[in-house]
Amino acid sequence: MRLNRLDLTRYGKFTDHVIDFGAPVAGGCDLHIVYGPNEAGKSTLFSAWLDLLFGIGAQSSYNFIHPYPNMQIGASIDLGSGPAEFIRIKRAQNSLLDRQSQPVSDSALQAALGGLDRNNYQTMFSLDDESLEQGGESILASRGDLGELLFSASAGLGELSQQLVQLRSETEDFYKPRAQKRILGELKAELAGLKAERDTIDIQASKYAQLSKELEDARTRHDEACGKRKDLRGRLAAVDRLLTARPRMADLDRLQQQLQDLTDLPEVAPEWRQQVRDLGNEEAALEAGGAALSEEIDRLTAERETIGVDTQILPLGSRLAELERLRTRHDTAEEDLPERRAALTRIDAIISQLLLRLGQSDTREPEELLLSTARTATLRELVDARASLDVRLATARKEVMDASAGRNDAREQLQAAGGSDSALEQRQSQVDALSEVLTVLRSSDHELRRHSAERAIALARQDLDARLEALAPWRGETAELRTMRPPSPDTLRKWKVQSEQTDSKSAELAQEIARLGQTLRRFEAEAEALAQSRALPSTAESQALRAARDEAWTRHKTALDPQTAQAFETAMQSHDDAADKRAAHQAEVAKLNEIAVQSAIAKADLEAAETARSENEKARAELRNSITAGINELADTLPAEMPLEALEGWLERRRLALEADDALRRHLHDLEIAEQDRQAARARLVKALAPLDPDAAADDDLETLTTRAQQLISHETRLETHRRNLAEHERNLKRRELDLRNASEEADAWMLAWKQACAGCWLGEAEKAPTAAEIREALPLLGELATALHDRASLADRIAKMDRDQAGYITALHATASEVGIETDGAAAAAIARQLADRLARAEKARTRQEDLSRQIEEATERQRKHAEISAAHAAKKARMLDSLGATTLAEAALSIEQALERKQLAGRAEQTASEICETLGATSLQEARAQLEAADTTELREEKQELEAALETLDAEIQHLFAARTRASDAMNAVGGDDAVARIEQSRRTILLAIAEGAERYLRLSAGIIAMEQALALYRERHSSSMMQRASDAIRTISRDRYTSLASQPDHGRDKARELLIAIQNDGTSKQAAEMSKGARFQLYLALRVAGFHEFAATRQTVPFIADDIMETFDDFRAEETFRLFAGMANVGQVIYLTHHRHLCDIAKSVCPDVTIHELTP
């Protein structure tokens, strides 16, 4: 994939901006530098490229100019099969379009990306300061593991080390051999605690029945007392309700008596009280308002009749307004005329001066000298064109001379370099073929593979020897190792599991036998102490006395003599004494019987444990024999008693030795292939070089042949450069000569047009046509003359109009004054005008006052009419109110309303009181409540209340004692526990066992995953370490300027011997692990690994553009130069784009890679 063009149509700060990366040059360096100052949009460019590939997210920070619906990005992308046009817009679906704006699937881009998503692309194919620093920290976190570093560099998994560390930490938190305070140990400790608690509860179970009965009795007594107290409290509440309801009934009777005195009043609403008050206030206001209105109308009518209006002057108002306008013009003309006549004199003087400067003062009228607009424009255009034409003629003559001299110099340089004016086409094609072969040769990595294979062979031999030494005491060749038949992994795992099981079982059985022996000894000692303390006969002794008694009875029944009778009596007495003692100490006897049973059980368990231990020892011996037989099948020199762990370690070292031998064989094969490729490349170079340099075939050294070919190409390139330079100078000379001819022809055409422009006016009347300089000076004077003539005509016209305005005003003023009877003889115009204006003002003032009084009279009459309507409505409303209350005046109505409202309030209080009495006594009606109160005696109720309160006080004290007894019984019961406690303990035990099982399952799953990942890393390391290590070594040597000469690997001698650590070799021969390197050196190592990973990716898949954003901001010029050298190498296999705001980096990139393309962004 390659980016040919990026269209920032509407994205971020950009609008219709295009960055054209051009088409790739065959065999060239596809390196691009995008330069721009801060805030120029470099980060926006990178984000736009990612949004084009993977879509614009739901939230974007680049919509600050163009809203979401208008955002658009476009690009021309080479997908391998040819360039394709794509457009990306902001849309949830179908956001990728083709050049016809039709939706297309994202699969085309995804296929070219090889399945990379946005995060993987940013990790693998972009670099900035932040990712460079994180890469250095990831090297430190991986502890230098070679497999992890190589895999991260080429696969883009930068946090692989941290994830493996987290997984290992999780497994060790659950279980770690010989470690304290792990989750599994804590769960096992909880199991042991639960077992001890259960044993304790089982020992005290004999007390459970007695305590349970005591608790039940205490609970029964407490519940009976609580029930009795509840009954007493209920009766006390009923008595309180009766005593409370009796005074409320008396209040109700008093309210009902008051209501009977107010039965004749009508029903009124509360708001009627305010309505009656409002009617009284309105009536008084209406009476006062009617009188005031009548008085106002009479006063206004009298004033209007006293006013007189001048009817003679009023009709002439418009004519007097026009006279005022004419007066203004008359006064203005009287002030301006002297100045305007003086200005006219000055303009005449200016016109005379202009005619003098034009040399036409006495020949003709000034208007005849004026030119038309078209002729003036033509002359001005020709004057302006003449100046540039003269410059072109001079420049063209000089350029012809310079081009001729340049052509001669280029011909001399070509001849001095040993070339002619033209090159042979056949030789040029041969040089092109040689250049193509040389380019292919340089891009080939056979030399790199040969050196890498030689170094790898030396390291592999050392590794093989070291791994064979690690197999001591065995000695031999790798062929013998391959003929061995080691136990299979399943067999080893089986042996290991069986060994762990037998060892664990042996320890458990030994611990169990010791515990059972101690338990048995404790039971025997307890029984002996109990028997001695009470002088009790044991069960065996009781059985012996019973047998002696039975035997004596048998003998006495046979003989029936005094001796047998005495013997029987003695035996029976001994048995009876023993039975009496055991009966008197029944608890101790039961305890002895229980101890006897437990002792028998312990003896049986001890015998079973000893038998199991014997069988386990037999199984251990058989397992040891199997392991010994397996060791003997491997080699006679290995000790037969080798522990299983040592055997596993030896087999692992054997596997590593065989892997080292396989690696050595692969490196030898790689060396052979690289040498064959080298010879093939030499043959192709000799074949291409032979037509141009026949002596080259005698040289066998590929490097010498390459140097000679490059020198030949460089010489031919210089000659071709001189030829192109000569051709360019000849073409330039022809262009300059053509320019000179064109300029001369334009000068001739100008002269003809000049003569035609002057003809037909006074400029062409002279014998000799005026020059362009003369016309350049005359044209502004003609413009000033035209302006002066126009100003003179305008001013003369204005003076004539002012004279007419003054005469017209005087005539109109005298006519108007005569019409209204004003004498005008001998009077000044201003005095007449003032008389007319004063008389008109007085007449208009009188008319305005008369009109204002008429309007006020009409308004007062309208208010009087509305007042009459309001008075009629008020009277009707008052009549309705008085009729409804049966009153004749508003005062009587107000009294009736107050009494009716008081009755309504009393009725509400009576109803509420009745409801409260019924609710208190629980009666459904007032009659039922009254009957209950009549049936009860107040004195008896008070006495009963006192008795109930005393009984409740006594019962409360008794209940407290009963509750204390119940609490003590419950505490004793809880202290002993019961069957439910054992069940809870068993449930907790099962929960812990389930947690152990789940934790063990996850532990095994994670451990297996970690082992698989480590094996995958080791396999990846074996497959890719040779090529990637060589590329990474070359890269870090270039970046560090030979401070670090190479990279190597060595086994981890710590906890994991299967790991290999990455080390860096310095120029003095010393080596450093990744953890020992400085922070800056780790950054360089990470950059070197990323470069090697890019080449590894390019070797197997289609490349995608690689973008780096100002990662050399802290680099000095030397480091920057070497880094650009690495980027140039990457650009030979794929496109590389570097974003920067440092101008000097562009110059450094040009010095390293002359083919670099620089693009500039403006802020």
Secondary structure, 3 states (H helix, E strand, C coil): CEEEEEEEEEECCEEEEEEECCCCCCCCCCEEEEECCCCCCHHHHHHHHHHHHHCCCCCCCCCCCCCHHHCEEEEEEECCCCEEEEEEECCCCCCEECCCCCECCCHHHHHHHCCCCHHHHHHHCEEEHHHHHHHHHHHHHCCCEHHHHHHHHHHCCCCHHHHHHHHHHHHHHHCCCCCCCCHHHHHHHHHHHHHHHHHHHHHCHHHHHHHHHHHHHHHHHHHHHHHHHHHHHHHHHHHHHHHHHHHHHHHHHHHHHHHHCCCCCCCCCCCHHHHHHHHHHHHHHHHHHHHHHHHHHHHHHHHHHCCCCCCCCHHHHHHHHHHHHHHHHHHHHHHHHHHHHHHHHHHHHHHHHHHHHHCCCCCCCHHHHCCCHHHHHHHHHHHHHHHHHHHHHHHHHHHHHHHHHHHHHHHHHHHHCCCCCCCCHHHHHHHHHHHHHHHHHHHCCHHHHHHHHHHHHHHHHHHHHHHHHCCCCCCCCHHHHHHCCCCCHHHHHHHHHHHHHHHHHHHHHHHHHHHHHHHHHHHHHHHHHHHHHHCCCCHHHHHHHHHHHHHHHHHHHHHCCHHHHHHHHHHHHHHHHHHHHHHHCHHHHHHHHHHHHHHHHHHHHHHHHHHHHHHHHHHHHHHHHHHHHHHHHHCCCCCCCCCHHHHHHHHHHHHHHHHHHHHHHHHHHHHHHHHHHHHHHHHHHHHHHCCCCHHHHHCCCHHHHHHHHHHHHHHHHHHHHHHHHHHHHHHHHHHHHHHHHHHHHHHHHHHHHHHHHHCCCHHHCCCCCCCHHHHHHHHHHHHHHHHHHHHHHHHHHHHHHHHHHHHHHHHHHHHHHHHCCCCCCCCCHHHHHHHHHHHHHHHHHHHHHHHHHHHHHHHHHHHHHHHHHHHHHHHHHHHHHHHHHCCCCHHHHHHHHHHHHHHHHHHHHHHHHHHHHHHHHCCCCHHHHHHHHHHCCHHHHHHHHHHHHHHHHHHHHHHHHHHHHHHHHHHHHHHHCCHHHHHHHHHHHHHHHHHHHHHHHHHHHHHHHHHHHHHHHHHHHHHHHHHHHHHHHHHHHHHCCCCEEEEEEEECCCCCCCCEEEEEEECCCCEEEHHHCCHHHHHHHHHHHHHHHHHHHHHHCCCCCEEEECCCCCCCHHHHHHHHHHHHHHHCCCCEEEEECCHHHHHHHHHHCCCCEEEECCC
